[in-house]
Amino acid sequence: MDVASWDRMIPTIEAALGHQLFEWQKAYLKTGELPSLARASGRTTVYCVRIILTYPVPINLAQVESLRDEDHGESYRRWFRRFFMDTWERLKEAGLPVVQIADKQSTHKGLSVSVNVMNLNPVKRAVQIMCAVFEDDRIPLEIRTEYLDKYNGIEWEADAEQT
């Protein structure tokens, strides 16, 4: 997301959260460079906001804890999940373009898609997103592996006809 987009969204983010962001938080949203700060500084808040508004693929509800910025034990993991979801709800209610949260029960088995060969842009975009997931070190390895497995499991019609 470019700086101008963040500049337009920051007032809405602040309204949704119910408080003003610090200048360093605004800079982090725009640059992705998270400074090293003490706990209770607002770091996790802005970290969650950035994930919620920029994560390239839907997040499985069961995997939210794996996205945490730090690990301070089991109680922090539970707190992070609740905090993340509360922040997600606030941003969604404010009309911001939040990442989709998929229920852990959802499945993609048996999914088939028809594609208009005159417009392959949706397929191209889906492949670009999957490639971005594979290459993004911010995304936990288990999620990247899951997407790689799904990508490798795609049975293209041309492939199926050859077998």
N, C-alpha and C positions, 0 to 999 in steps of 0.2 A: 504494500500500500504506500502511496507517495505522501510526501509531507503535506501537500495541500489537502488531501483527503483527511488526514489526521487533524489538521487545523479546523476543518469543517465539523468533524465529529466530536472534538474535545468538549465543547460546551454541552452537547447531549450526554456524553459520558459523565461529565461532572454532575449534571442534573439527575441522571439515573442513579449515581452513587450517593448523591445527597451531600457532596462536599467538593471543594476545589482541589485540583491536582497541584502538586508542587511542580516547579519548573523542571526539576530533574526527571519527574515522572512523565511530563509531556515530552521531554527530549528522548526518553527511553521509548515511548510509543513511536516516535518518528524514526529513530535510528536502530532500535533493537539492541542497543548497548546498555546492559543493566549494571549499574555501579554496585560495588560491594558495600553493603550497608548493614547496620545493626538490626536486630529484630525489632518489630513494632515500628518500623519506619515508613510503611506504606509500600514496601517492595513487592510483597505478595499480591497486594491489590492490583497494582499496575501490571504485574506479570500475568495475572489471570485475565485482565482486560485484553492484553495483547494476544494471548492464546485464543480467547473467545472470539476476537474479531479478525484473526489472521490465520488460524489453523487451516491447513489446506484440505483436510478430509473430515468426514463426520467422526465424532469421538464416541466410542462405546462407553456407556455409563459405567460399566465395571472397570474401565481403564482410567478414569479421571484421576485417581490417586497416583498413578504412575507418571502423571504430568507435573507433579509438585516441584516447586523450586528448590526445596531443601527437605531433609528428612530428620525429624526430631523425635522419631518413635511412632508407635501405633496411634497414640492420641492425636498427634499432629496430622497423620494421614487421614484420620476420620474428620478432623476439623477442616483440613484442606478441601476435602470432597464437598462438605456442606458449604463452605465459603465460596468455592468455585461455582457450585450450582446456584447459590444465592446471587452471586455476581452475574452469572449467565441470565438468570430470570430478569434481573433489573435491566440489563442491557437489551434483552429481547423485548421487554415491555416498553422500552423507550424507542423501539422501532429500528434499532441498529442491526446490521447484517451479521448475526451471530452464527457460529459454527453449529451444525446440526448435532444433537446429542441422540445417539441411537440406544434404545433399550437393549439390555444384554440378551433379551429373548429374540431379537430380530435376527433374521437369517437371509442370506442371499442365495441359498441353494436352489437350483432349478430356475434361476432367473434367465430369461431370454430377452433379447432386445432386437427390434427390427430397425434397420438403419437405411435411410435414404441415401443411396450411393451418390446422388447428385449433391449432397451436403454432408460431408464427413467431418465437419467442424466439431460436432458434439463428441464423436469418437476420439478425434485428435485431442480435444480438451481433457477427456477422461484419462487418456494415456499420459498426457502431460502431468496431470495431478498425481497419478500413480508413480510416475518417475520422480516427481518432486518429493513424494513421501519416502521413496527408497533412499534418496540422497540427503534428506534432512536429518542431521545428527541431533536436532532438538527433540525429535520424535523418538520415543523409547524404542529400542531394538525389537521388542516383542510386537509392537504395532507395525513397524516396518516389515518385519518378517511375515506377519499376517497378510498385509497388502501384497507382498511379493508372492505369497502362496496363492492368493486370489487371482493375481495377474497371470501367474503361470498356469492356473486352472481354467483360464478362458479357452473355450473351444470355439475357434473361429470356424465359420461355416466352410470356408475353403479347405481348412485342415481336415474337417470331418469328412468331406467328400473324397479326399485323397486316401483315407484309411479304409 
